[in-house]
């Protein structure tokens, strides 16, 4: 994948301010590209939640508006998946409709985009309003980790912000990327979930253990139960054989 080049024209930004959106602000309504996109986002959250790795102060959301005010323009971009380590609490019963860094908590640590092989909007470096996503994450929000995933091909690109510019990272020997911001490895796994065989993004802990989905945990428990039953049946069979051998020798344990 070709990394976008810096714009040749001047891209000096107007002043950036961080103002929470008013309750009546109309958020952009962009449809997801496929039925797989929301499944990918949900799966990326599910294993974290089951592993008790989502703390109350953090924010993990899908197709969710992240906001900034550049000059006199309100800019809202909706990553397919976003992780913010710490956000300010909201009132009980209130629903968070969008998120403005600095005004409501930390800058997102990780953003992900799931794209098709022909769609390149996530790579846009348009330095003018409404700004391209790449430009918005790199220059305006300054998100430390930007991830672009192509589900059709399984191609995964991880970029890290270095001196204000995104640099493509290299995977380790297991084709995974260590993300210190969340304390996990990220990689690609091919298989079936939600009745769909596809490439999926998966998490591994620091020891290399895969974080399981709910269905995998159920299957794991079923296998453990079956193995325990087999062990119990084997132990009973051995005890019965031993009792029979002793009885043949004239030793009746039940008589004692």
C-alpha positions as a Markdown table, in Angstrom:
| # | Residue | x | y | z |
|---|---|---|---|---|
| 1 | Unk | 0.0 | 0.0 | 0.0 |
| 2 | Unk | 1.4 | 3.4 | -1.0 |
| 3 | Unk | 1.8 | 5.7 | 2.0 |
| 4 | Unk | 0.5 | 9.2 | 1.2 |
| 5 | Unk | 2.9 | 11.9 | 0.5 |
| 6 | Unk | 2.9 | 15.2 | 2.3 |
| 7 | Unk | 0.9 | 18.0 | 0.6 |
| 8 | Unk | 3.0 | 20.2 | -1.6 |
| 9 | Unk | 0.9 | 23.2 | -0.7 |
| 10 | Unk | 1.1 | 25.0 | 2.6 |
| 11 | Unk | -0.8 | 23.1 | 5.2 |
| 12 | Unk | -0.5 | 25.4 | 8.1 |
| 13 | Unk | -3.5 | 24.8 | 10.3 |
| 14 | Unk | -5.8 | 27.5 | 11.8 |
| 15 | Unk | -6.0 | 27.5 | 15.6 |
| 16 | Unk | -7.4 | 24.3 | 17.0 |
| 17 | Unk | -9.8 | 24.4 | 19.9 |
| 18 | Unk | -11.6 | 21.6 | 21.8 |
| 19 | Unk | -15.2 | 22.3 | 22.4 |
| 20 | Unk | -17.8 | 19.7 | 23.3 |
| 21 | Unk | -20.6 | 19.5 | 20.7 |
| 22 | Unk | -24.0 | 21.0 | 21.6 |
| 23 | Unk | -26.7 | 18.5 | 22.2 |
| 24 | Unk | -28.6 | 19.5 | 19.0 |
| 25 | Unk | -25.6 | 19.2 | 16.7 |
| 26 | Unk | -26.4 | 17.0 | 13.7 |
| 27 | Unk | -23.7 | 14.4 | 13.4 |
| 28 | Unk | -22.8 | 13.1 | 9.9 |
| 29 | Unk | -24.6 | 9.9 | 9.0 |
| 30 | Unk | -22.3 | 7.8 | 6.9 |
| 31 | Unk | -23.4 | 4.2 | 6.2 |
| 32 | Unk | -20.9 | 1.4 | 6.9 |
| 33 | Unk | -19.3 | -0.1 | 3.8 |
| 34 | Unk | -20.4 | -3.7 | 4.5 |
| 35 | Unk | -22.0 | -6.0 | 7.0 |
| 36 | Unk | -18.5 | -7.2 | 8.0 |
| 37 | Unk | -17.4 | -3.8 | 9.4 |
| 38 | Unk | -19.6 | -3.7 | 12.5 |
| 39 | Unk | -18.8 | -7.4 | 13.1 |
| 40 | Unk | -15.1 | -6.6 | 13.0 |
| 41 | Unk | -15.5 | -3.7 | 15.5 |
| 42 | Unk | -17.7 | -5.8 | 17.8 |
| 43 | Unk | -15.2 | -8.7 | 17.8 |
| 44 | Unk | -12.3 | -6.4 | 18.6 |
| 45 | Unk | -14.1 | -5.2 | 21.7 |
| 46 | Unk | -15.6 | -8.5 | 22.7 |
| 47 | Unk | -12.4 | -10.3 | 23.6 |
| 48 | Unk | -11.1 | -7.3 | 25.6 |
| 49 | Unk | -14.3 | -7.2 | 27.6 |
| 50 | Unk | -14.3 | -10.9 | 28.3 |
| 51 | Unk | -10.7 | -10.6 | 29.5 |
| 52 | Unk | -11.8 | -7.8 | 31.8 |
| 53 | Unk | -9.4 | -5.4 | 30.1 |
| 54 | Unk | -11.9 | -2.6 | 29.6 |
| 55 | Unk | -11.8 | -0.2 | 32.6 |
| 56 | Unk | -14.7 | 2.1 | 33.4 |
| 57 | Unk | -12.7 | 5.2 | 32.6 |
| 58 | Unk | -11.8 | 4.2 | 29.1 |
| 59 | Unk | -13.8 | 4.6 | 25.9 |
| 60 | Unk | -14.0 | 2.0 | 23.1 |
| 61 | Unk | -16.5 | 2.7 | 20.4 |
| 62 | Unk | -17.3 | 1.9 | 16.7 |
| 63 | Unk | -18.2 | 4.4 | 14.0 |
| 64 | Unk | -18.2 | 7.1 | 16.6 |
| 65 | Unk | -17.7 | 10.8 | 16.1 |
| 66 | Unk | -14.4 | 12.3 | 17.2 |
| 67 | Unk | -14.5 | 16.1 | 17.2 |
| 68 | Unk | -12.3 | 19.2 | 16.9 |
| 69 | Unk | -12.8 | 22.8 | 16.1 |
| 70 | Unk | -10.3 | 24.1 | 13.5 |
| 71 | Unk | -10.6 | 27.8 | 13.0 |
| 72 | Unk | -14.3 | 28.4 | 12.9 |
| 73 | Unk | -15.1 | 24.9 | 11.5 |
| 74 | Unk | -16.3 | 22.0 | 13.5 |
| 75 | Unk | -14.7 | 18.8 | 12.2 |
| 76 | Unk | -16.2 | 15.4 | 13.0 |
| 77 | Unk | -14.6 | 12.1 | 11.8 |
| 78 | Unk | -15.9 | 8.7 | 12.8 |
| 79 | Unk | -13.3 | 5.9 | 13.0 |
| 80 | Unk | -14.5 | 2.4 | 12.5 |
| 81 | Unk | -12.9 | 1.6 | 16.0 |
| 82 | Unk | -11.4 | 3.9 | 18.5 |
| 83 | Unk | -9.8 | 3.4 | 21.9 |
| 84 | Unk | -9.4 | 6.3 | 24.4 |
| 85 | Unk | -7.6 | 5.2 | 27.7 |
| 86 | Unk | -9.3 | 7.8 | 30.0 |
| 87 | Unk | -12.4 | 10.0 | 29.5 |
| 88 | Unk | -14.3 | 12.2 | 31.9 |
| 89 | Unk | -17.3 | 10.5 | 33.4 |
| 90 | Unk | -20.8 | 11.5 | 32.2 |
| 91 | Unk | -23.9 | 11.9 | 34.3 |
| 92 | Unk | -25.9 | 8.8 | 35.1 |
| 93 | Unk | -28.4 | 8.1 | 32.3 |
| 94 | Unk | -26.6 | 10.4 | 29.8 |
| 95 | Unk | -25.6 | 8.9 | 26.5 |
| 96 | Unk | -22.3 | 9.9 | 24.9 |
| 97 | Unk | -23.1 | 11.0 | 21.3 |
| 98 | Unk | -19.6 | 12.1 | 20.4 |
| 99 | Unk | -16.2 | 12.8 | 21.9 |
| 100 | Unk | -14.0 | 15.9 | 22.0 |
| 101 | Unk | -10.4 | 15.2 | 23.2 |
| 102 | Unk | -9.0 | 17.5 | 25.9 |
| 103 | Unk | -12.5 | 18.8 | 26.6 |
| 104 | Unk | -13.8 | 15.4 | 27.7 |
| 105 | Unk | -10.6 | 13.4 | 28.3 |
| 106 | Unk | -7.5 | 12.1 | 26.6 |
| 107 | Unk | -6.6 | 12.0 | 23.0 |
| 108 | Unk | -7.6 | 8.7 | 21.4 |
| 109 | Unk | -4.6 | 6.3 | 21.7 |
| 110 | Unk | -5.7 | 4.0 | 18.8 |
| 111 | Unk | -7.9 | 4.5 | 15.8 |
| 112 | Unk | -8.8 | 1.8 | 13.2 |
| 113 | Unk | -10.3 | 2.0 | 9.8 |
| 114 | Unk | -11.6 | -1.1 | 7.9 |
| 115 | Unk | -11.5 | -0.4 | 4.2 |
| 116 | Unk | -12.0 | -2.2 | 0.9 |
| 117 | Unk | -9.2 | -2.6 | -1.7 |
| 118 | Unk | -10.7 | 0.2 | -3.8 |
| 119 | Unk | -11.7 | 2.7 | -1.1 |
| 120 | Unk | -9.0 | 5.1 | -0.2 |
| 121 | Unk | -10.7 | 7.8 | 1.9 |
| 122 | Unk | -8.9 | 6.8 | 5.1 |
| 123 | Unk | -5.6 | 7.7 | 3.3 |
| 124 | Unk | -6.8 | 11.2 | 2.4 |
| 125 | Unk | -4.3 | 13.9 | 3.3 |
| 126 | Unk | -6.5 | 16.7 | 2.3 |
| 127 | Unk | -5.2 | 19.6 | 4.4 |
| 128 | Unk | -8.3 | 21.8 | 4.0 |
| 129 | Unk | -11.7 | 21.6 | 5.5 |
| 130 | Unk | -13.3 | 19.0 | 5.9 |
| 131 | Unk | -9.8 | 17.4 | 6.0 |
| 132 | Unk | -8.9 | 13.9 | 5.1 |
| 133 | Unk | -8.9 | 11.2 | 7.8 |
| 134 | Unk | -5.2 | 10.6 | 7.6 |
| 135 | Unk | -4.6 | 14.3 | 8.0 |
| 136 | Unk | -7.2 | 14.6 | 10.8 |
| 137 | Unk | -5.7 | 11.8 | 12.9 |
| 138 | Unk | -2.0 | 12.8 | 12.2 |
| 139 | Unk | -2.0 | 16.6 | 12.3 |
| 140 | Unk | -5.1 | 17.6 | 14.2 |
| 141 | Unk | -5.8 | 14.9 | 16.8 |
| 142 | Unk | -2.2 | 13.5 | 16.8 |
| 143 | Unk | -3.4 | 10.0 | 17.6 |
| 144 | Unk | -0.4 | 7.8 | 18.5 |
| 145 | Unk | -1.4 | 4.7 | 16.6 |
| 146 | Unk | -3.4 | 4.6 | 13.3 |
| 147 | Unk | -4.4 | 1.1 | 12.0 |
| 148 | Unk | -5.7 | 0.4 | 8.5 |
| 149 | Unk | -7.2 | -3.0 | 7.8 |
| 150 | Unk | -8.4 | -4.5 | 4.6 |
| 151 | Unk | -10.8 | -7.4 | 5.5 |
| 152 | Unk | -11.0 | -8.7 | 1.9 |
| 153 | Unk | -7.2 | -9.4 | 1.7 |
| 154 | Unk | -6.3 | -9.5 | 5.3 |
| 155 | Unk | -3.7 | -6.8 | 4.9 |
| 156 | Unk | -2.9 | -4.9 | 8.1 |
| 157 | Unk | -1.0 | -1.7 | 8.4 |
| 158 | Unk | 0.0 | -0.2 | 11.7 |
| 159 | Unk | 1.3 | 3.4 | 11.8 |
| 160 | Unk | 2.9 | 5.1 | 14.7 |
| 161 | Unk | 3.2 | 8.9 | 15.2 |
| 162 | Unk | 6.9 | 9.8 | 15.2 |
| 163 | Unk | 7.9 | 13.5 | 15.3 |
| 164 | Unk | 4.4 | 14.5 | 14.1 |
| 165 | Unk | 4.3 | 12.1 | 11.1 |
| 166 | Unk | 3.0 | 8.5 | 10.8 |
| 167 | Unk | 5.6 | 5.9 | 10.2 |
| 168 | Unk | 4.7 | 2.4 | 9.0 |
| 169 | Unk | 5.6 | -0.3 | 11.6 |
| 170 | Unk | 7.1 | -3.7 | 11.0 |
| 171 | Unk | 5.4 | -6.8 | 12.4 |
| 172 | Unk | 7.3 | -9.2 | 14.7 |
| 173 | Unk | 8.2 | -12.8 | 13.8 |
| 174 | Unk | 4.5 | -13.9 | 14.5 |
| 175 | Unk | 3.2 | -11.2 | 12.1 |
| 176 | Unk | 1.8 | -9.2 | 15.1 |
| 177 | Unk | 2.3 | -5.7 | 16.4 |
| 178 | Unk | 2.9 | -4.7 | 20.0 |
| 179 | Unk | 0.7 | -1.8 | 21.0 |
| 180 | Unk | 2.0 | -0.5 | 24.3 |
| 181 | Unk | -1.0 | 1.9 | 24.5 |
| 182 | Unk | -3.3 | -1.1 | 25.2 |
| 183 | Unk | -0.7 | -3.6 | 26.4 |
| 184 | Unk | -1.5 | -6.2 | 23.8 |
| 185 | Unk | -0.4 | -7.6 | 20.4 |
| 186 | Unk | -2.6 | -7.1 | 17.4 |
| 187 | Unk | -2.6 | -9.5 | 14.4 |
| 188 | Unk | -4.7 | -11.0 | 11.7 |
| 189 | Unk | -6.6 | -14.4 | 12.2 |
| 190 | Unk | -8.5 | -16.2 | 9.5 |
| 191 | Unk | -11.5 | -18.2 | 10.4 |
| 192 | Unk | -15.2 | -18.3 | 11.2 |
| 193 | Unk | -17.2 | -16.0 | 13.5 |
| 194 | Unk | -20.9 | -15.0 | 13.4 |
| 195 | Unk | -21.4 | -17.5 | 10.5 |
| 196 | Unk | -18.9 | -15.6 | 8.4 |
| 197 | Unk | -15.5 | -16.9 | 7.3 |
| 198 | Unk | -13.1 | -14.0 | 6.9 |
| 199 | Unk | -10.0 | -12.2 | 8.1 |
| 200 | Unk | -10.4 | -10.9 | 11.6 |
| 201 | Unk | -8.3 | -8.7 | 13.9 |
| 202 | Unk | -7.3 | -10.5 | 17.1 |
| 203 | Unk | -5.6 | -9.6 | 20.3 |
| 204 | Unk | -2.8 | -11.6 | 22.0 |
| 205 | Unk | -1.4 | -10.8 | 25.5 |
| 206 | Unk | 2.2 | -10.3 | 26.3 |
| 207 | Unk | 2.8 | -14.0 | 26.8 |
| 208 | Unk | 1.4 | -14.8 | 23.3 |
| 209 | Unk | -2.0 | -16.1 | 24.5 |
| 210 | Unk | -4.9 | -15.4 | 22.2 |
| 211 | Unk | -7.8 | -13.4 | 23.8 |
| 212 | Unk | -10.8 | -15.6 | 23.2 |
| 213 | Unk | -14.3 | -14.6 | 21.9 |
| 214 | Unk | -17.3 | -15.8 | 23.9 |
| 215 | Unk | -18.1 | -18.7 | 21.5 |
| 216 | Unk | -14.5 | -19.9 | 21.8 |
| 217 | Unk | -14.7 | -19.8 | 25.6 |
| 218 | Unk | -17.8 | -21.9 | 25.5 |
| 219 | Unk | -16.1 | -24.4 | 23.3 |
| 220 | Unk | -13.1 | -24.4 | 25.5 |
| 221 | Unk | -15.2 | -25.1 | 28.6 |
| 222 | Unk | -17.1 | -27.9 | 26.7 |
| 223 | Unk | -13.8 | -29.6 | 25.8 |
| 224 | Unk | -12.5 | -29.3 | 29.4 |
| 225 | Unk | -15.8 | -30.8 | 30.7 |
| 226 | Unk | -15.5 | -33.7 | 28.2 |
| 227 | Unk | -11.9 | -34.3 | 29.1 |
| 228 | Unk | -12.8 | -34.3 | 32.8 |
| 229 | Unk | -15.6 | -36.9 | 32.1 |
| 230 | Unk | -13.2 | -39.1 | 30.1 |
| 231 | Unk | -10.6 | -38.9 | 33.0 |
| 232 | Unk | -13.3 | -39.8 | 35.5 |
| 233 | Unk | -14.5 | -42.7 | 33.3 |
| 234 | Unk | -10.9 | -43.9 | 32.9 |
| 235 | Unk | -10.2 | -43.8 | 36.6 |
| 236 | Unk | -13.4 | -45.7 | 37.3 |
| 237 | Unk | -12.5 | -48.3 | 34.7 |
| 238 | Unk | -9.1 | -48.7 | 36.3 |
| 239 | Unk | -10.6 | -49.1 | 39.8 |
| 240 | Unk | -13.0 | -51.7 | 38.5 |
| 241 | Unk | -10.2 | -53.7 | 36.9 |
| 242 | Unk | -8.1 | -53.5 | 40.1 |
| 243 | Unk | -11.1 | -54.7 | 42.2 |
| 244 | Unk | -11.7 | -57.6 | 39.8 |
| 245 | Unk | -8.0 | -58.6 | 40.0 |
| 246 | Unk | -8.0 | -58.5 | 43.8 |
| 247 | Unk | -11.2 | -60.5 | 43.9 |
| 248 | Unk | -9.6 | -63.2 | 41.7 |
| 249 | Unk | -6.9 | -63.4 | 44.3 |
| 250 | Unk | -9.5 | -63.9 | 47.0 |
| 251 | Unk | -9.4 | -60.4 | 48.3 |
| 252 | Unk | -12.8 | -58.8 | 48.5 |
| 253 | Unk | -12.5 | -55.1 | 49.3 |
| 254 | Unk | -16.2 | -54.7 | 49.8 |
| 255 | Unk | -16.3 | -57.5 | 52.4 |
| 256 | Unk | -13.8 | -55.6 | 54.5 |
